[in-house]
Amino acid sequence: MYDSGKILAGLIIFIVIATLPFTLNLGKAVAKPSPSIDTPAINQMAKKQCVESKDYMKTTHMQMLNNWRDEVVREGNRLYVAADGKEYNMSLQNTCMNCHSNKSKFCDECHNYVAVKPYCWDCHIAPKEGV
């Protein structure tokens, strides 16, 4: 083989480039976030219950907010009936942020962890930080 040196050099360069992202991030793991629900509105609740269950909200809150947006803006419907039959006003600022008033400790902590930039605040006014 006349080109074995070139092939070997090419393989080494490929392996270095392919493993570079992994080697650069070694030891930089970030701890899983634990969003704070310590707000005055939540502390006053007898039963700490969100619009839907905790598992549902963790996995599908963005789809829910998109559906709420479409229902309110396009259909004019502002009433949301939860799985338990309770009715809520479909409003990011008046329903969700009423309880989750600590945006930096609740929303931003998880969104930064998963490297997501939600576009909620392109239209909505970011809430002033509560407790």
N, C-alpha and C positions, 0 to 999 in steps of 0.2 A: 504494500500500500504506500503510494507516494504521498497521499494527502492526509495521512493519519494525524499529523500534528495540527493541521487546520481543523480537522473534524473534532479532535480532542479539545482544542481551544474554543471552538464554537459551542460544544456541549457544556464546558465550564462556564462560559459567558451566559448561556441560556439558563443554567441552574442558578447562577448568582442572581440574574434578573428575576427569575420566577419566584425565588424565595425571599427577595428583598423586602416586600411588604410585611412578611411574617417576622423577619429578623429585626426590622426597624421598630415593630410594635411589641417586642418581647418585654414583659414587665410593666406594661402600660395599661393593664386592664383596669377599668373603672368599676367601682362597686355598684351593684344594682341599686337603683334609686328607691327610696321609701318616701313617697310624697306625703307631705304633712296635711292632715285634715283638721288641724287645730286652729279653728277660726271661731269667732263669736257665734255666728249663725249655726254652725254644726254643734258647738258645745251646748247650745240651748235646746237642741232636739232631744226628745225623750228616746226615740228610736232613730239611730243614725242610718237613714235610708236615702239613697240617691233616687233619681228618677227611675232607674232600672237597677238590677242587681250589680254587685261589684264586678263579677266576672264579665257580665255583658258590657259594662261600661269600659272595662280595660280593653276589650277586644274590638268593640264596634262603635265607640263614641264618635269617631269622625264621620262614619256613615250616618249615624243618627243626626249629627249636626248638619250634614249636607241635606238629609231628608227634611229636617226642620226648615232649613233655608228655603228649599224648593216649595214646601207646603205654605210657608208664610208669604214669600215674595210672589210666587206664581199662582197659588190657589187662594190666598187670603185666609187660610185656616191657621189659627193661632192656638188651638187646643190640642194637647197631646194626651192620650189616654195610655197610661202605663200598663204593664202586664198584670199588675195587681188591681187595676180598675181605677186608680187614683188619677185625677186630671191635673195637668200642669200647663202653664203658659209656655209656648215654644219661644224661648228667648235666651240667647247666650248670656247677655249681660244681666238680665233681670231674674233668670232662673238659675243658670249654672253658676255664674260669678257671684250671685248673692251668697251662696254657701262657700264656694271655693274662691274666696277673696284674696288668697295668698298666691297669686299667679306665679311668682318666682319660685316658691317652694312646692307648688302643686303641679302646675302645667309645665313650666320651663324645665324643671328637674328631669322629668321623663322625656320630654321632647329633645332635650340636649343629649340625653343618654342614648337615644336611638337615632340621633342626627336627623331630626325632622324639623322643618321650618313650616309650621302651619300658617295658612294665609288668613286666619281669622282677623288679625289686627290690621289687615289691609283696609278693611271697611269699618270694623268696630274700633271703638276707642279703648285702648288698653286700660284696665281698671287701676285705680290708685290702690297701692298696696294696703290691705287691711292688716290685721294681726296675723 
